[in-house]
């Protein structure tokens, strides 16, 4: 089983649509969770952290379900500029609680927003 | 803002060549990372340097050799690579006490012939 699993898509949606991405992770000791965004032929950039209580940043809402080891990202009112690959990222920790920044990335979900 | 820079941006090399990738961060961070991104595969962490000390080597073949002379610079020395090593090599940096928030450079796109 992959450590971080995402539906690769692609998701093709019209402007203004609402789209949701899901992600599951296998390491139950994981402590922190993130969504990164990677534009075509560019580097990944942090989009938002994901907290247990759920968090929102403008049109973006992230949710975490620790019991199900599941993370989601919801994008409302999609814009053309939202077209990118969305990477689910998990920071597992070892038995001693150390992570050393060992971020584990999912394969990414491709989103294309069209006019 | 060019917080993390990488050179060269593109590199073509033969299997017998020796080359080096360079990464420089201008963010005042003290942890640096090398990742490999192959087509249709997730980013793979290769090496982690924290406070100039290597703290992680993620089972990377010895034909890849990292070097971190100071907290602002990171190198990846390459020798006798294989065609399957062709990929995008990304450098990232962070504060060592905030390893989850990493800033990536633009990457070096490597082709091994």
HADDOCK unambig.tbl for C-alpha pairs under 7 A between the chains (distance, minus, plus):
assign (segid A and resid 42 and name CA) (segid B and resid 106 and name CA) 6.04 0.50 0.50
assign (segid A and resid 43 and name CA) (segid B and resid 104 and name CA) 6.06 0.50 0.50
assign (segid A and resid 43 and name CA) (segid B and resid 105 and name CA) 6.35 0.50 0.50
assign (segid A and resid 43 and name CA) (segid B and resid 106 and name CA) 5.07 0.50 0.50
assign (segid A and resid 43 and name CA) (segid B and resid 107 and name CA) 6.77 0.50 0.50
assign (segid A and resid 44 and name CA) (segid B and resid 104 and name CA) 6.43 0.50 0.50
assign (segid A and resid 45 and name CA) (segid B and resid 103 and name CA) 6.85 0.50 0.50
assign (segid A and resid 45 and name CA) (segid B and resid 104 and name CA) 6.94 0.50 0.50
assign (segid A and resid 91 and name CA) (segid B and resid 100 and name CA) 6.88 0.50 0.50
assign (segid A and resid 100 and name CA) (segid B and resid 99 and name CA) 6.31 0.50 0.50
assign (segid A and resid 101 and name CA) (segid B and resid 99 and name CA) 4.17 0.50 0.50
assign (segid A and resid 101 and name CA) (segid B and resid 100 and name CA) 5.45 0.50 0.50
assign (segid A and resid 103 and name CA) (segid B and resid 100 and name CA) 6.92 0.50 0.50
assign (segid A and resid 105 and name CA) (segid B and resid 42 and name CA) 5.80 0.50 0.50
assign (segid A and resid 105 and name CA) (segid B and resid 43 and name CA) 5.84 0.50 0.50
assign (segid A and resid 106 and name CA) (segid B and resid 42 and name CA) 5.50 0.50 0.50
assign (segid A and resid 107 and name CA) (segid B and resid 41 and name CA) 5.66 0.50 0.50
assign (segid A and resid 107 and name CA) (segid B and resid 42 and name CA) 4.16 0.50 0.50
